[in-house]
Amino acid sequence: MVRAAVLPAVGSPLEIAEISLPEPGPGQVRVRLAAAGVCHSDLSLSNGTMRVPVPAVLGHEGAGTVVSVGEGVAHVAPGDGVVLNWAPSCGSCHACSIGEVWLCADALTGAGRVHAVTADGTELHPGLNVAAFAEETVVAANCVLPAPEGVSLTDAALLGCAVLTGYGAVHHSARVREGESVVVHGVGGVGLATLQAARIAGAATVIAVDVSPEKEELARRAGATEYVVASDTTAKEVRRLTGGRGADVAIECVGRATTIRTAWDSTRRGGRTTVVGIGGKDQQVTFNALELFHWGRTLSGCVYGNSDPERDLPVLATHIREGGLDLSALVTDRIGLEDIPAAFTAMREGRGGRSLVVF
């Protein structure tokens, strides 16, 4: 039996429970978690913005040590450090065949399987495939990647979502070029990773926007050269900081209609607006036909940073070892399983960066 944070039903509070995991079958790996990040997507799963089978063990950003492997698993062995990959590619669907593995049609099929059972026999599903809010988990072999050398497993947990997403949003989706100006809306865990990625890309001006004035120090430590407290005049302030034009690139990390619209408005004519945040179906963003023509901007969605973890993890590891990427700067709270509900509350209220469950 291991301890886990269980979502009994959509909209219900998480419960800490003892669960029983099966031994890994063919093509599966059992992992003892070192740490798991608390991501806004976990909150979206708990409140129904994103739908997964329940009851479920949430948590999709984690790293740990392989305990045992099932038949046919050769790329990792017991004792290896691994990063969990919540969106593995099948390698055979159309998206995978054209290299867009972040859009794999079968990436989340594993979320429908029975993952574990509680003491009373209740069957549990694995949230976004990996069920990282637990002391141990059993996942498909393609959900584990060797952890980068020279990176602690506790820090490596952040690579599984926040860092891949933020780095990818800058380098793969928005394709930020050296000398450009970038504005990042939302300074949570992903936003902080995005700021660092913009700095790595060589952006000349990096503007952080958030509702909380208290996040300015966090944002500047991550690479922001300017900080704007969100208001009705945010777009005007961004234009003032960018020579009256607006930013070359705006990246939205919140997932709200008003913030997406503000990100669009803060982008220069011909600029690029990338939406990373996950919003609900009720969040409607409107544009008129004339402004689409006049501004000539590009608006794009961004899934998992448009990243290929197998390709990008070694690149991120190099940036970490060279000092360009500081994982510790993303973490504002190190907590236990029982503290995850409080971390959810902090996210709802716009407080802090990334909370990290340390086992």
Buried (B, 14 or more C-beta within 10 A) or exposed (E): EBBBBBBBEBEEEBEBBEBEBEEBEEEBBBBBBBBBBBBBBBBBBBBEBBEBBBBBBBBBBBBBBBBBBBEEBEEBEEEBBBBBBBBBBBEEBEBBEEEBBBBBEBBBEBBEEEBBBBEEEEEBBBBBBBBBBBBBBBBBBBBBBBBBEEBBBBBBBBBBBBBBBBBBBBBBBBEBEEEBBBBBBBBBBBBBBBBBBBBBBEBEBBBBBBBBEEBBEBBBBBBBBBBBBBEEEBBBBBBEBBEEBBBBBBBBBBBBBEBBBBBBBBBBEEBBBBBBBBBBEEBEBEEEEEEEEEBEBEBEEBBBBBBBBBEBBEBBBEBBEEEBBBBEBBBBBEBEBEBBBEBBEBBEEBBBBBBBBBB
